[in-house]
Amino acid sequence: MRETESVQEARRAMDICNACRYCEGFCAVFPAMELRREFAAADLSYLANLCHNCRGCYYACQYAPPHEFGINLPATFARVRAETYEEYAWPKPLAGLFRRNGTIVSLAAALGMALALILTAAIQDPAVLYSPQHGPGAFYRIIPWWLMVTLAGGSFLFAVLALAMGFRNFWRDTGGRPDELTRGRPLALALHDILTLRNLGGGGGGCNDTGEHFSTLRRRFHHAMFYGFLLCFAATVTATFYDHFLGRVAPYPFLSLPVLLGTVGGIGMVAGCGGLIWLKVVQDQAPVARRLLGADYALLVLLLLTAATGLLLLALRGTGAMGVLLALHLGIVLSLFLVVPYSKMVHGVYRSAALLRHALERNPKPADHPTDRSAGSTA
């Protein structure tokens, strides 16, 4: 991780916090901080991604603005996180996409929808495109199976590769070793923290979502979006199994497993994304890195459109609107997969890596003291 103004400000804040330690029970960041006496840039990258932005420390801090120290960890760590996304992005020439991320995500979504509509109109007879299609293979009469697989499958595999490379870059830079990725107990602890979003509970009473009072709304909306996304992915995997192994061609009846999973997942994503957008509108702006809000809104809207067009396609798949909706949905999905490695969605990868490292520090091998493993001491 390179030295930047944000990294230097984070180091200044950590030095003050490490002397004060009033917030040590608030979240995972402060126990991890206390294992260090000095903070290399890679240490600060780790701590910033370990932060879940619950904002409890901001409202509890006696040195927060208007104090002359001006400690604002949520905003400072948000800026450092944004820089880590660019630092660890793969391939490197595309890292600059993070700098104007809100614009990039919006343009990608618009171009993806436009491209899918244009291609569909170009290869399909209007009499088929705008007429109702029923029975097995109805979707493929609009957009050929090979084209769907090439566009959606290719972009998905690229996204997975780019995210995996980003994880590797983060892990190496912050002092992680390959053998640590398979240690049983730390891995189980990290997975528990990831799947339960434990650190979005703040110090136990919830996060400061909109101001000084505590709330669990952001945790609930995150859960709805996260598990909704996983259910939609499970629906896709199940539909692939139905098609290739059971010989049952889409579309499937409403009470089939792929449709039920996709419906529940889509509703969860719509509720979660809509709720998170609302929280960003009504939140206290003081602990917010405002220049990053555009990227946050753009990604949430893209996820919301992905789920909403999928639900709309399900509801109207027996009508003449199915062709256009299918093209729109495919274009949005294509855009989502392509921009995921260069959007705020990568925070899930780096935060998961940070939680695993935190679990390893809490459960070191007998011959391995946590402070010996810090990036600051190995840099």
NUDREN-363288 format. One record per residue (C-alpha): x, y, z negated; residue in three letters; residue number from 1. Coordinates in Angstrom, 1 decimal, decimal comma. Layout:
% NUDREN-363288
+--------+--------+--------+------+-----+
!      x !      y !      z ! rest !  nr !
+--------+--------+--------+------+-----+
!      X !      Y !      Z !  ALA ! NUM !
...
+--------+--------+--------+------+-----+
This chain:
% NUDREN-363288
+--------+--------+--------+------+-----+
!      x !      y !      z ! rest !  nr !
+--------+--------+--------+------+-----+
!    0,0 !    0,0 !    0,0 !  MET !   1 !
!    1,5 !    3,4 !    1,0 !  ARG !   2 !
!    1,8 !    6,4 !   -1,2 !  GLU !   3 !
!   -1,0 !    9,0 !   -0,6 !  THR !   4 !
!   -2,6 !   11,9 !   -2,5 !  GLU !   5 !
!   -5,4 !    9,6 !   -3,6 !  SER !   6 !
!   -2,9 !    7,0 !   -4,9 !  VAL !   7 !
!   -1,0 !    9,6 !   -6,8 !  GLN !   8 !
!   -4,2 !   11,0 !   -8,3 !  GLU !   9 !
!   -5,2 !    7,4 !   -9,3 !  ALA !  10 !
!   -1,8 !    6,9 !  -11,0 !  ARG !  11 !
!   -2,2 !   10,2 !  -12,9 !  ARG !  12 !
!   -5,7 !    9,1 !  -14,1 !  ALA !  13 !
!   -4,5 !    5,6 !  -15,1 !  MET !  14 !
!   -1,6 !    7,0 !  -17,1 !  ASP !  15 !
!   -4,1 !    9,2 !  -19,1 !  ILE !  16 !
!   -6,6 !    6,3 !  -19,4 !  CYS !  17 !
!   -3,9 !    3,9 !  -20,5 !  ASN !  18 !
!   -3,1 !    6,3 !  -23,4 !  ALA !  19 !
!   -6,7 !    6,9 !  -24,3 !  CYS !  20 !
!   -8,3 !    3,4 !  -23,9 !  ARG !  21 !
!  -11,7 !    4,6 !  -25,0 !  TYR !  22 !
!  -13,4 !    2,8 !  -22,1 !  CYS !  23 !
!  -11,6 !   -0,5 !  -22,5 !  GLU !  24 !
!  -14,8 !   -2,5 !  -23,0 !  GLY !  25 !
!  -16,7 !   -1,0 !  -20,0 !  PHE !  26 !
!  -15,6 !   -3,2 !  -17,1 !  CYS !  27 !
!  -12,8 !   -5,4 !  -15,8 !  ALA !  28 !
!  -10,6 !   -2,4 !  -14,7 !  VAL !  29 !
!   -9,5 !   -1,3 !  -18,2 !  PHE !  30 !
!   -8,3 !   -4,7 !  -19,5 !  PRO !  31 !
!   -6,4 !   -5,1 !  -16,2 !  ALA !  32 !
!   -5,0 !   -1,6 !  -16,7 !  MET !  33 !
!   -3,8 !   -2,4 !  -20,2 !  GLU !  34 !
!   -1,5 !   -5,2 !  -18,9 !  LEU !  35 !
!    0,5 !   -2,5 !  -17,1 !  ARG !  36 !
!    2,8 !    0,3 !  -18,3 !  ARG !  37 !
!    3,6 !    1,6 !  -14,8 !  GLU !  38 !
!    1,4 !    1,6 !  -11,7 !  PHE !  39 !
!    2,8 !    0,9 !   -8,3 !  ALA !  40 !
!    0,7 !    1,7 !   -5,2 !  ALA !  41 !
!   -0,3 !   -2,0 !   -4,8 !  ALA !  42 !
!   -1,4 !   -2,1 !   -8,5 !  ASP !  43 !
!   -3,7 !    0,9 !   -7,9 !  LEU !  44 !
!   -5,1 !   -0,8 !   -4,8 !  SER !  45 !
!   -5,9 !   -3,8 !   -6,9 !  TYR !  46 !
!   -7,5 !   -1,8 !   -9,7 !  LEU !  47 !
!   -9,5 !    0,4 !   -7,3 !  ALA !  48 !
!  -11,0 !   -2,7 !   -5,6 !  ASN !  49 !
!  -11,6 !   -4,3 !   -9,0 !  LEU !  50 !
!  -13,8 !   -1,2 !   -9,8 !  CYS !  51 !
!  -17,5 !   -1,8 !   -9,1 !  HIS !  52 !
!  -18,3 !    1,9 !   -9,3 !  ASN !  53 !
!  -20,6 !    1,5 !  -12,3 !  CYS !  54 !
!  -19,6 !    5,1 !  -13,3 !  ARG !  55 !
!  -19,9 !    4,4 !  -17,1 !  GLY !  56 !
!  -16,3 !    5,7 !  -17,6 !  CYS !  57 !
!  -17,1 !    9,0 !  -15,9 !  TYR !  58 !
!  -20,0 !    9,8 !  -18,3 !  TYR !  59 !
!  -18,1 !    8,6 !  -21,4 !  ALA !  60 !
!  -14,8 !   10,3 !  -20,6 !  CYS !  61 !
!  -13,8 !   13,3 !  -22,7 !  GLN !  62 !
!  -11,4 !   14,3 !  -20,0 !  TYR !  63 !
!  -13,9 !   14,4 !  -17,1 !  ALA !  64 !
!  -14,6 !   17,7 !  -15,4 !  PRO !  65 !
!  -14,8 !   20,5 !  -16,5 !  PRO !  66 !
!  -11,9 !   19,4 !  -18,8 !  HIS !  67 !
!   -8,6 !   20,6 !  -17,4 !  GLU !  68 !
!   -7,4 !   16,9 !  -16,8 !  PHE !  69 !
!  -10,4 !   16,5 !  -14,4 !  GLY !  70 !
!  -10,5 !   12,7 !  -14,7 !  ILE !  71 !
!  -13,1 !   11,3 !  -12,2 !  ASN !  72 !
!  -12,2 !    7,6 !  -11,7 !  LEU !  73 !
!  -15,3 !    6,6 !   -9,7 !  PRO !  74 !
!  -14,5 !    9,2 !   -7,0 !  ALA !  75 !
!  -10,7 !    8,7 !   -7,1 !  THR !  76 !
!  -11,0 !    4,9 !   -6,8 !  PHE !  77 !
!  -13,5 !    5,2 !   -4,0 !  ALA !  78 !
!  -11,0 !    7,2 !   -2,0 !  ARG !  79 !
!   -8,2 !    4,7 !   -2,8 !  VAL !  80 !
!  -10,5 !    1,8 !   -1,7 !  ARG !  81 !
!  -11,3 !    3,5 !    1,6 !  ALA !  82 !
!   -7,5 !    3,8 !    2,2 !  GLU !  83 !
!   -6,9 !    0,1 !    1,4 !  THR !  84 !
!   -9,5 !   -0,8 !    4,0 !  TYR !  85 !
!   -7,5 !    0,9 !    6,6 !  GLU !  86 !
!   -4,2 !   -0,3 !    5,1 !  GLU !  87 !
!   -5,0 !   -4,0 !    5,3 !  TYR !  88 !
!   -7,2 !   -4,0 !    8,4 !  ALA !  89 !
!   -6,4 !   -6,4 !   11,2 !  TRP !  90 !
!   -5,5 !   -6,0 !   14,0 !  PRO !  91 !
!   -3,6 !   -2,9 !   13,0 !  LYS !  92 !
!   -4,5 !   -0,7 !   16,0 !  PRO !  93 !
!   -8,1 !   -0,8 !   15,0 !  LEU !  94 !
!   -7,5 !    0,4 !   11,5 !  ALA !  95 !
!   -8,1 !    4,0 !   12,5 !  GLY !  96 !
!  -11,8 !    3,1 !   12,9 !  LEU !  97 !
!  -12,2 !    3,6 !    9,2 !  PHE !  98 !
!  -11,4 !    7,3 !    9,4 !  ARG !  99 !
!  -14,7 !    8,3 !   11,0 !  ARG ! 100 !
!  -16,5 !    5,2 !   10,0 !  ASN ! 101 !
!  -20,0 !    6,6 !    9,8 !  GLY ! 102 !
!  -19,8 !    7,8 !   13,4 !  THR ! 103 !
!  -18,2 !    4,6 !   14,6 !  ILE ! 104 !
!  -20,8 !    2,3 !   13,0 !  VAL ! 105 !
!  -23,6 !    4,4 !   14,4 !  SER ! 106 !
!  -22,2 !    4,5 !   17,9 !  LEU ! 107 !
!  -21,5 !    0,8 !   17,8 !  ALA ! 108 !
!  -25,1 !    0,0 !   16,8 !  ALA ! 109 !
!  -26,5 !    2,3 !   19,6 !  ALA ! 110 !
!  -24,2 !    0,9 !   22,2 !  LEU ! 111 !
!  -24,9 !   -2,7 !   21,1 !  GLY ! 112 !
!  -28,6 !   -2,2 !   21,4 !  MET ! 113 !
!  -28,3 !   -0,4 !   24,8 !  ALA ! 114 !
!  -26,0 !   -3,1 !   26,2 !  LEU ! 115 !
!  -28,2 !   -6,0 !   25,1 !  ALA ! 116 !
!  -31,3 !   -4,3 !   26,6 !  LEU ! 117 !
!  -29,5 !   -3,5 !   29,9 !  ILE ! 118 !
!  -28,1 !   -7,0 !   30,3 !  LEU ! 119 !
!  -31,4 !   -8,6 !   29,5 !  THR ! 120 !
!  -33,2 !   -6,4 !   32,0 !  ALA ! 121 !
!  -30,6 !   -7,1 !   34,6 !  ALA ! 122 !
!  -30,7 !  -10,8 !   34,4 !  ILE ! 123 !
!  -34,4 !  -11,3 !   33,7 !  GLN ! 124 !
!  -37,4 !  -11,0 !   35,9 !  ASP ! 125 !
!  -39,7 !   -8,3 !   34,4 !  PRO ! 126 !
!  -42,7 !  -10,7 !   34,8 !  ALA ! 127 !
!  -40,9 !  -13,0 !   32,3 !  VAL ! 128 !
!  -39,3 !  -10,3 !   30,1 !  LEU ! 129 !
!  -42,6 !   -8,6 !   29,3 !  TYR ! 130 !
!  -44,9 !  -11,6 !   29,2 !  SER ! 131 !
!  -45,7 !  -13,8 !   26,2 !  PRO ! 132 !
!  -43,5 !  -16,9 !   25,9 !  GLN ! 133 !
!  -44,5 !  -20,0 !   23,9 !  HIS ! 134 !
!  -43,2 !  -23,4 !   22,9 !  GLY ! 135 !
!  -39,7 !  -24,8 !   22,6 !  PRO ! 136 !
!  -37,1 !  -22,8 !   24,4 !  GLY ! 137 !
!  -39,2 !  -19,6 !   24,5 !  ALA ! 138 !
!  -36,2 !  -17,4 !   23,4 !  PHE ! 139 !
!  -33,9 !  -18,9 !   26,0 !  TYR ! 140 !
!  -36,3 !  -18,1 !   28,8 !  ARG ! 141 !
!  -35,6 !  -14,4 !   27,9 !  ILE ! 142 !
!  -31,9 !  -14,6 !   27,1 !  ILE ! 143 !
!  -30,0 !  -17,8 !   28,2 !  PRO ! 144 !
!  -28,6 !  -19,9 !   25,4 !  TRP ! 145 !
!  -25,0 !  -19,6 !   26,7 !  TRP ! 146 !
!  -25,2 !  -15,8 !   26,6 !  LEU ! 147 !
!  -26,6 !  -15,8 !   23,1 !  MET ! 148 !
!  -23,8 !  -18,1 !   21,9 !  VAL ! 149 !
!  -21,1 !  -16,2 !   23,7 !  THR ! 150 !
!  -22,1 !  -12,8 !   22,3 !  LEU ! 151 !
!  -23,2 !  -13,7 !   18,8 !  ALA ! 152 !
!  -20,8 !  -16,6 !   18,2 !  GLY ! 153 !
!  -17,8 !  -14,8 !   19,7 !  GLY ! 154 !
!  -18,3 !  -11,6 !   17,6 !  SER ! 155 !
!  -18,9 !  -13,7 !   14,5 !  PHE ! 156 !
!  -15,7 !  -15,6 !   14,9 !  LEU ! 157 !
!  -13,8 !  -12,4 !   15,5 !  PHE ! 158 !
!  -15,2 !  -10,9 !   12,3 !  ALA ! 159 !
!  -14,3 !  -14,0 !   10,2 !  VAL ! 160 !
!  -10,8 !  -13,9 !   11,5 !  LEU ! 161 !
!  -10,3 !  -10,2 !   10,9 !  ALA ! 162 !
!  -11,7 !  -10,5 !    7,4 !  LEU ! 163 !
!   -9,5 !  -13,4 !    6,6 !  ALA ! 164 !
!   -6,4 !  -11,6 !    7,8 !  MET ! 165 !
!   -7,4 !   -8,5 !    5,7 !  GLY ! 166 !
!   -7,7 !  -10,8 !    2,7 !  PHE ! 167 !
!   -4,3 !  -12,2 !    3,3 !  ARG ! 168 !
!   -2,7 !   -8,7 !    3,7 !  ASN ! 169 !
!   -4,4 !   -7,6 !    0,4 !  PHE ! 170 !
!   -3,4 !  -10,7 !   -1,5 !  TRP ! 171 !
!    0,3 !  -10,5 !   -0,4 !  ARG ! 172 !
!    0,6 !   -6,8 !   -1,1 !  ASP ! 173 !
!   -0,9 !   -7,0 !   -4,6 !  THR ! 174 !
!    1,5 !   -9,7 !   -5,6 !  GLY ! 175 !
!   -0,7 !  -12,8 !   -5,1 !  GLY ! 176 !
!    0,8 !  -16,2 !   -4,2 !  ARG ! 177 !
!   -0,8 !  -18,8 !   -1,9 !  PRO ! 178 !
!   -0,8 !  -21,5 !   -4,6 !  ASP ! 179 !
!   -2,9 !  -19,4 !   -6,9 !  GLU ! 180 !
!   -5,9 !  -19,4 !   -4,5 !  LEU ! 181 !
!   -6,7 !  -23,0 !   -5,5 !  THR ! 182 !
!   -6,3 !  -22,9 !   -9,3 !  ARG ! 183 !
!   -9,5 !  -24,4 !  -10,6 !  GLY ! 184 !
!  -10,5 !  -22,4 !  -13,7 !  ARG ! 185 !
!   -9,6 !  -18,9 !  -12,4 !  PRO ! 186 !
!  -11,3 !  -19,6 !   -9,2 !  LEU ! 187 !
!  -14,5 !  -20,7 !  -11,0 !  ALA ! 188 !
!  -14,4 !  -17,6 !  -13,2 !  LEU ! 189 !
!  -14,0 !  -15,3 !  -10,2 !  ALA ! 190 !
!  -16,8 !  -17,0 !   -8,3 !  LEU ! 191 !
!  -19,1 !  -16,5 !  -11,3 !  HIS ! 192 !
!  -18,2 !  -12,8 !  -11,4 !  ASP ! 193 !
!  -18,7 !  -12,5 !   -7,7 !  ILE ! 194 !
!  -22,1 !  -14,3 !   -7,5 !  LEU ! 195 !
!  -23,6 !  -12,7 !  -10,6 !  THR ! 196 !
!  -22,1 !   -9,2 !  -10,0 !  LEU ! 197 !
!  -21,3 !   -9,2 !  -13,7 !  ARG ! 198 !
!  -19,3 !   -6,0 !  -13,5 !  ASN ! 199 !
!  -22,3 !   -4,1 !  -12,2 !  LEU ! 200 !
!  -23,6 !   -4,5 !  -15,7 !  GLY ! 201 !
!  -21,2 !   -1,8 !  -16,8 !  GLY ! 202 !
!  -20,4 !   -2,2 !  -20,5 !  GLY ! 203 !
!  -23,5 !   -4,3 !  -21,0 !  GLY ! 204 !
!  -26,4 !   -1,9 !  -20,6 !  GLY ! 205 !
!  -26,2 !   -1,5 !  -16,9 !  GLY ! 206 !
!  -24,7 !    1,1 !  -14,5 !  CYS ! 207 !
!  -25,2 !    4,8 !  -14,5 !  ASN ! 208 !
!  -27,0 !    4,7 !  -11,1 !  ASP ! 209 !
!  -28,5 !    8,1 !  -11,1 !  THR ! 210 !
!  -27,1 !    9,9 !  -14,1 !  GLY ! 211 !
!  -26,1 !    9,4 !  -17,7 !  GLU ! 212 !
!  -28,9 !    6,9 !  -18,5 !  HIS ! 213 !
!  -28,2 !    3,2 !  -17,9 !  PHE ! 214 !
!  -29,9 !    1,2 !  -15,3 !  SER ! 215 !
!  -29,7 !   -2,3 !  -13,6 !  THR ! 216 !
!  -31,3 !   -1,1 !  -10,3 !  LEU ! 217 !
!  -28,1 !   -1,1 !   -8,3 !  ARG ! 218 !
!  -27,3 !   -4,6 !   -9,5 !  ARG ! 219 !
!  -30,7 !   -5,8 !   -8,5 !  ARG ! 220 !
!  -30,6 !   -4,2 !   -5,1 !  PHE ! 221 !
!  -27,1 !   -5,5 !   -4,5 !  HIS ! 222 !
!  -28,4 !   -9,0 !   -5,4 !  HIS ! 223 !
!  -31,3 !   -8,7 !   -3,0 !  ALA ! 224 !
!  -29,1 !   -7,6 !   -0,2 !  MET ! 225 !
!  -26,3 !  -10,1 !   -0,8 !  PHE ! 226 !
!  -28,4 !  -13,1 !   -1,3 !  TYR ! 227 !
!  -30,8 !  -12,0 !    1,5 !  GLY ! 228 !
!  -27,8 !  -11,9 !    3,8 !  PHE ! 229 !
!  -26,7 !  -15,4 !    2,7 !  LEU ! 230 !
!  -30,2 !  -16,8 !    3,2 !  LEU ! 231 !
!  -30,3 !  -15,4 !    6,7 !  CYS ! 232 !
!  -26,9 !  -17,0 !    7,4 !  PHE ! 233 !
!  -28,2 !  -20,2 !    6,0 !  ALA ! 234 !
!  -31,2 !  -19,9 !    8,3 !  ALA ! 235 !
!  -28,9 !  -19,6 !   11,3 !  THR ! 236 !
!  -26,8 !  -22,6 !   10,3 !  VAL ! 237 !
!  -30,0 !  -24,7 !    9,7 !  THR ! 238 !
!  -31,4 !  -23,7 !   13,1 !  ALA ! 239 !
!  -28,1 !  -24,7 !   14,7 !  THR ! 240 !
!  -28,3 !  -28,1 !   13,0 !  PHE ! 241 !
!  -32,0 !  -28,5 !   14,1 !  TYR ! 242 !
!  -31,0 !  -27,7 !   17,7 !  ASP ! 243 !
!  -27,8 !  -29,7 !   18,1 !  HIS ! 244 !
!  -28,3 !  -32,7 !   15,8 !  PHE ! 245 !
!  -32,1 !  -33,1 !   15,6 !  LEU ! 246 !
!  -32,9 !  -32,0 !   19,2 !  GLY ! 247 !
!  -35,5 !  -29,5 !   18,0 !  ARG ! 248 !
!  -35,3 !  -26,3 !   20,1 !  VAL ! 249 !
!  -36,3 !  -22,9 !   18,7 !  ALA ! 250 !
!  -38,6 !  -21,2 !   18,0 !  PRO ! 251 !
!  -39,7 !  -23,1 !   15,0 !  TYR ! 252 !
!  -43,0 !  -23,0 !   13,1 !  PRO ! 253 !
!  -43,3 !  -20,7 !   10,2 !  PHE ! 254 !
!  -43,2 !  -23,4 !    7,5 !  LEU ! 255 !
!  -39,9 !  -24,9 !    8,9 !  SER ! 256 !
!  -36,8 !  -24,5 !    6,8 !  LEU ! 257 !
!  -34,9 !  -22,1 !    9,2 !  PRO ! 258 !
!  -37,9 !  -19,7 !    9,4 !  VAL ! 259 !
!  -38,6 !  -19,8 !    5,7 !  LEU ! 260 !
!  -35,0 !  -19,1 !    4,9 !  LEU ! 261 !
!  -34,8 !  -16,3 !    7,4 !  GLY ! 262 !
!  -38,1 !  -14,7 !    6,2 !  THR ! 263 !
!  -37,1 !  -14,6 !    2,5 !  VAL ! 264 !
!  -33,6 !  -13,5 !    3,4 !  GLY ! 265 !
!  -34,8 !  -10,7 !    5,7 !  GLY ! 266 !
!  -37,2 !   -9,4 !    3,1 !  ILE ! 267 !
!  -34,4 !   -9,4 !    0,5 !  GLY ! 268 !
!  -32,1 !   -7,5 !    2,9 !  MET ! 269 !
!  -34,8 !   -4,9 !    3,6 !  VAL ! 270 !
!  -35,6 !   -4,4 !    0,0 !  ALA ! 271 !
!  -31,9 !   -4,3 !   -1,1 !  GLY ! 272 !
!  -30,7 !   -2,0 !    1,7 !  CYS ! 273 !
!  -33,7 !    0,3 !    1,3 !  GLY ! 274 !
!  -33,2 !    0,5 !   -2,5 !  GLY ! 275 !
!  -29,5 !    1,2 !   -2,2 !  LEU ! 276 !
!  -30,2 !    4,0 !    0,3 !  ILE ! 277 !
!  -32,7 !    5,5 !   -2,1 !  TRP ! 278 !
!  -30,2 !    5,3 !   -4,9 !  LEU ! 279 !
!  -27,6 !    7,2 !   -2,8 !  LYS ! 280 !
!  -30,1 !    9,9 !   -2,2 !  VAL ! 281 !
!  -31,1 !   10,5 !   -5,8 !  VAL ! 282 !
!  -27,7 !    9,8 !   -7,5 !  GLN ! 283 !
!  -25,7 !   12,3 !   -9,4 !  ASP ! 284 !
!  -23,2 !   13,7 !   -6,8 !  GLN ! 285 !
!  -20,5 !   14,6 !   -9,4 !  ALA ! 286 !
!  -18,8 !   11,1 !   -9,5 !  PRO ! 287 !
!  -19,2 !   10,5 !   -5,8 !  VAL ! 288 !
!  -16,5 !   10,7 !   -3,0 !  ALA ! 289 !
!  -18,9 !   12,6 !   -0,7 !  ARG ! 290 !
!  -16,8 !   12,3 !    2,5 !  ARG ! 291 !
!  -17,4 !    8,6 !    2,3 !  LEU ! 292 !
!  -21,2 !    8,8 !    2,1 !  LEU ! 293 !
!  -21,7 !    8,8 !    5,9 !  GLY ! 294 !
!  -20,0 !    5,4 !    6,2 !  ALA ! 295 !
!  -22,1 !    4,0 !    3,4 !  ASP ! 296 !
!  -25,4 !    5,2 !    4,9 !  TYR ! 297 !
!  -24,4 !    3,9 !    8,4 !  ALA ! 298 !
!  -23,7 !    0,4 !    7,2 !  LEU ! 299 !
!  -26,8 !    0,2 !    5,1 !  LEU ! 300 !
!  -29,0 !    1,4 !    7,9 !  VAL ! 301 !
!  -27,3 !   -1,2 !   10,3 !  LEU ! 302 !
!  -28,0 !   -4,0 !    7,8 !  LEU ! 303 !
!  -31,5 !   -2,8 !    7,4 !  LEU ! 304 !
!  -32,1 !   -2,7 !   11,1 !  LEU ! 305 !
!  -30,7 !   -6,2 !   11,4 !  THR ! 306 !
!  -33,2 !   -7,6 !    8,9 !  ALA ! 307 !
!  -36,1 !   -5,5 !   10,1 !  ALA ! 308 !
!  -35,8 !   -6,4 !   13,8 !  THR ! 309 !
!  -35,5 !  -10,1 !   12,8 !  GLY ! 310 !
!  -38,7 !   -9,9 !   10,8 !  LEU ! 311 !
!  -40,4 !   -8,0 !   13,5 !  LEU ! 312 !
!  -39,3 !  -10,5 !   16,1 !  LEU ! 313 !
!  -40,7 !  -13,3 !   13,9 !  LEU ! 314 !
!  -44,0 !  -11,5 !   13,6 !  ALA ! 315 !
!  -44,4 !  -10,7 !   17,3 !  LEU ! 316 !
!  -42,7 !  -13,6 !   18,9 !  ARG ! 317 !
!  -45,9 !  -14,8 !   20,5 !  GLY ! 318 !
!  -46,6 !  -11,5 !   22,3 !  THR ! 319 !
!  -45,2 !   -9,6 !   25,3 !  GLY ! 320 !
!  -43,0 !   -7,6 !   22,9 !  ALA ! 321 !
!  -40,8 !  -10,6 !   22,2 !  MET ! 322 !
!  -38,4 !  -10,0 !   25,0 !  GLY ! 323 !
!  -37,5 !   -6,5 !   24,1 !  VAL ! 324 !
!  -37,3 !   -7,3 !   20,4 !  LEU ! 325 !
!  -35,1 !  -10,3 !   21,0 !  LEU ! 326 !
!  -32,7 !   -8,1 !   23,0 !  ALA ! 327 !
!  -32,7 !   -5,4 !   20,4 !  LEU ! 328 !
!  -32,1 !   -7,9 !   17,6 !  HIS ! 329 !
!  -29,2 !   -9,6 !   19,4 !  LEU ! 330 !
!  -27,6 !   -6,2 !   20,2 !  GLY ! 331 !
!  -27,8 !   -5,2 !   16,5 !  ILE ! 332 !
!  -26,4 !   -8,5 !   15,3 !  VAL ! 333 !
!  -23,6 !   -8,2 !   17,8 !  LEU ! 334 !
!  -22,8 !   -4,6 !   16,6 !  SER ! 335 !
!  -22,9 !   -5,8 !   13,0 !  LEU ! 336 !
!  -20,4 !   -8,5 !   13,5 !  PHE ! 337 !
!  -18,0 !   -6,3 !   15,5 !  LEU ! 338 !
!  -18,0 !   -3,5 !   12,9 !  VAL ! 339 !
!  -18,0 !   -5,6 !    9,7 !  VAL ! 340 !
!  -14,2 !   -5,8 !    9,5 !  PRO ! 341 !
!  -14,0 !   -2,0 !    9,9 !  TYR ! 342 !
!  -16,8 !   -0,9 !    7,7 !  SER ! 343 !
!  -17,4 !   -0,7 !    3,9 !  LYS ! 344 !
!  -18,7 !   -4,3 !    4,1 !  MET ! 345 !
!  -15,0 !   -5,3 !    3,7 !  VAL ! 346 !
!  -15,2 !   -4,2 !    0,1 !  HIS ! 347 !
!  -16,8 !   -7,6 !   -0,6 !  GLY ! 348 !
!  -13,6 !   -9,4 !    0,6 !  VAL ! 349 !
!  -11,2 !   -7,2 !   -1,3 !  TYR ! 350 !
!  -13,3 !   -7,0 !   -4,5 !  ARG ! 351 !
!  -13,5 !  -10,8 !   -4,5 !  SER ! 352 !
!   -9,7 !  -11,0 !   -4,1 !  ALA ! 353 !
!   -9,3 !   -8,5 !   -7,0 !  ALA ! 354 !
!  -11,7 !  -10,5 !   -9,2 !  LEU ! 355 !
!   -9,7 !  -13,7 !   -8,5 !  LEU ! 356 !
!   -6,5 !  -11,9 !   -9,4 !  ARG ! 357 !
!   -8,2 !  -10,6 !  -12,6 !  HIS ! 358 !
!   -9,2 !  -14,2 !  -13,5 !  ALA ! 359 !
!   -5,7 !  -15,4 !  -12,9 !  LEU ! 360 !
!   -4,3 !  -12,6 !  -15,2 !  GLU ! 361 !
!   -6,8 !  -13,7 !  -17,9 !  ARG ! 362 !
!   -5,8 !  -17,4 !  -17,5 !  ASN ! 363 !
!   -2,0 !  -17,4 !  -16,7 !  PRO ! 364 !
!    0,1 !  -20,5 !  -16,5 !  LYS ! 365 !
!    2,1 !  -21,1 !  -19,7 !  PRO ! 366 !
!    5,3 !  -20,0 !  -18,1 !  ALA ! 367 !
!    3,7 !  -17,0 !  -16,3 !  ASP ! 368 !
!    2,8 !  -13,9 !  -18,3 !  HIS ! 369 !
!    0,2 !  -11,6 !  -16,6 !  PRO ! 370 !
!    2,4 !   -8,6 !  -16,7 !  THR ! 371 !
!    5,2 !  -10,4 !  -14,9 !  ASP ! 372 !
!    2,8 !  -10,9 !  -12,0 !  ARG ! 373 !
!    1,9 !   -7,3 !  -11,5 !  SER ! 374 !
!    2,7 !   -5,7 !   -8,1 !  ALA ! 375 !
!    4,4 !   -2,9 !  -10,0 !  GLY ! 376 !
!    7,1 !   -5,3 !  -11,3 !  SER ! 377 !
!    7,6 !   -7,1 !   -8,1 !  THR ! 378 !
!    7,6 !   -4,2 !   -5,7 !  ALA ! 379 !
+--------+--------+--------+------+-----+
